[in-house]
Amino acid sequence: MSQADAEQRAEQLAREGWTRRFTALGARLEEAIALYRGLGYEITLEPGTPGSSEGTDTLACAQCFVMSVARTIYTRPLAGGTREHRAER
């Protein structure tokens, strides 16, 4: 997903009532999912997004890693009091 596509998707999610929380991976991601579920939020996960494409090879490698492994957590209050988990991994 390009940076422009990611920005467009973030805008769409905001219009739908989602709030961007943060990007995480591994155990921290699972902990955050459990926390937000426990607080009564609906959750959706989006692929991590790259920063600027300019820079060193190390930066490009880090961006690739974020895009392939990490997920950005978005939450919104549950509608109708039902618990849902819309995680796309």
Phi, psi and omega in degrees: 000130179284166178300318180296318177296319180296319179294319179296318178296319179298320177295320178297315179299319179298318178297330180274004176094008180278145175246126177287131179259286179193173179253134182212173176209165175061222185298322180296323177297312180297321178297317181294319177301312180298318180298308182295323175299314180298330178277358176089024179261148168278144186234140167226145181245138178239153176302146173300152181243149180284160171273215177298142180277356178275151175132199186276170175298326178297318178296316179298321179295317179297320179296319178299317179299313180300316182294329185267335187244314186284157177229142175266129183269129172240141179228160169204155179300146179294138175272129176073010175075013177263146179266128177229153174228107182255059182273127175248108182247000000 
